[in-house]
Amino acid sequence: MDKNIIYVFIDASNLWAAQKAKGKLFDYTKLTQYIKKKFNGNSIQIFYYTAYPAQRTRAYSMDARHKFFTFLKKGLGFIVRKKELKRISTIDENGETIQEKGNMDVEMTIDALHHIQKYDIAVFFTGDSDFLALVSYLRRGSKKVFIFSSKNNISQELRTGGDGYLDVLAVQEDIWGKEIKYRNEKGP
C-alpha cells in the first residue's frame, strides 16, 4: 500500500470540548503518531487553529497558553494559526454584556484549499456542519477526508459527510496525556 501525505486541521475549541468530556488533555505527540499510523502516512502536517483572550481580560496570565503554542510550533512542527478573541459589547435594560467570539473556520478553509495539491488525506478535528461544503469539495477533488470529533460535539451532516468519522473519546489507543486541572479564579 502506498504511503500517504496527511494534512490535519485542528479546531482547538472543538478539541477542547472532547478533552473536557474525557477529563484529560491530548498528548499531541501520541496523537500525531496515531494519525500517521492509522492512515499509513509517509508525512504529516498539522495545523492548529485557536483564539485566545486578550491580555488583561482575565484574572490570570496568558503566558502558559502562549508557551503551549510555542511548543506546538517549535517542539512538534505544527503550524499554529491564532488570534485574539473579538470582544463584542451589547447594552440592554440589564446593562452591558460582553461576548467573545473567535471563529477560525475561514482560516481552516483557506489552508485546506491553499495546500490542496500537497496532501492525499485531510483530517479535520471539528464537528461544525459549516465544514460540510469544504469536505464535499475536497472529496470531489479525489481527496480522502476524515472527521475526528466527539459524539456530543458533531453535527450529523458532518459525521456522515466524509470518508469516515472517528469519535476521539472511543479511540482505544493511548492518545491522552495529563488530567485537566481547572483554575479556582474566574476572569472578568
N, C-alpha and C positions, 0 to 999 in steps of 0.2 A: 504494500500500500504506500502511495506517495505521502511524503511529509507535507504538511500544510503550513501556510503563513496565517497566523491568527492575530486579529486586532480585537481588543477588548475595550468596551466603552462603559465606564462605571459611573452611574448616577449616585453620588455619595449619599444623598438623602434617602434614596430607595434602599441602599445597602444598610444604612443606619437603622431603618425600620426592622430589617431582618436580624441585625445584631442585637437590637433591644429585645426582640422576641426570644432569641436564643440566650440572652444574658451574657454573651461573650463577644469579644472583638474578633474580626477576621485576622488570621496570620497571613499577611499578603504574600510572603514568600511561599508558604504552603499552598495558598490559593492559586498563585501563578503556576506552580508545578502541577497542581491538579488539572488546571485547564489545558496546559500544554500536553499532558499525558492523555487526557480524555479525548482530545481532538487530534492526536498524533501530530503535534506541532513541531515543525522544524525551527520556527522562530515565533516570538510573541511580542506584541507591543501593546502596552496598556495605557489607556487614557483615563484619568481620574478627574471628575468634574464636581466642584463644590463651591458653595457660597458660605461666607463666614461673617460673623458680626463685626461691625466696625469697632475700632478702638474706642474705649470709654463708654460703650453701650452695655457693658456687662460689669458686674462687681468683681470679676476675676480676669486674670491676664489671658491674652490670646497667644502668648509665647509658645506654649506646648503644642497648640494646633499648628502654628507655623513651622515648628520643628518637625512635626509629623509630615507636613507637606514636603519639607526639605528631604526627609528620609525617603519618602516615596520617589522623589525625583532623583536624588543623588545616590541613594542607597540601593534602590530597586530598578532604576531606569524608567520609571513611569513618566508620562507626560501629564503634568498637573495643570489643569485649567481652573482658575479660581477667581472669584470676585466678591466684593463686599455685598452683603445683603442690602437691598434697597429698602429704605425706611419710608413708609407711607403714612402720613398723618391724616386722620379724619376727625372732624369735630361734630358732635351732635348734642342733644339735650343732656346727655350724661357726661359730657366733657370730651377730652382728647383721647383718641385711641391710636396706638402705633401698631401697624402691621409690618412685618418684614417679609420680603419676597426675594428669592434667589434662584429662580428657574434657570437651568443650564441646557434646556432642550435644543435651542438653536445652535449652541456651540457643539453639542454632541453630533447633531445632524451635519453641520459643516465639516467636521473632522471625518465623519464616516464617508461623506461624498468626496471630500478632497483627496483622501487616501485610497479611494475605491480600487485603483489599479494595483495596489500593493499587497492586498490580502485575499485569501481564499475563503476564510471563515470570519464572520463577525459575531462577537458575543456581546450582548447588551445586558447590563445589570440595571434593569428598570422594570417597572410594572405599569408605566404610563401608556394608556391606549393611544396617545398622540403619536407614538412612535410606529404605529401600525403602517402608516403610509411609507415611512422610510424602510421598514422591514420588507414590505411588499416590493418596493422599488429595487432593493438590493437582491432579492430573490429572483426577480425578473431578469436581473443582470448576471445571473448564474452564480451568485454568492450563496453560501450556506449561512444561515442566520439562526442563532440560538439565543434564547431568552433565559436569564437567570434572575430569579426574584424569590419571593416567599408567598405562600398560599394566601395570606391575608393582605398582600400588597401588590396584586397583579390583576389587571383587567382581563376579562375573559377573551376579548378580541386579541390582545397581545399574546396571551398564553397559547392560543391556538394558531397564531398568525405566522410563526416562524417554522423552521425545520425541526425544532424541538424546544421543550421547556424543561427547566430544572428548578425544583424548589430547593434553595440552598439550605433550608432547615432540615431537609431529608437526606443530604449528602452523607454517605456512610464513611467516607474517608476523612481523616483529620485535617480540616482546613481552619480550625478555630484556634484562637490564642487566649489572651488573658480575659478574666472575667471583667465585666463592666463595673466601674466604680462611679457612683454618682456624687456630684458636689452637694454640699449641705446648703450653701448660699444660692440664692436666686438673683439673677441680674435684673435690671430695670426693664 
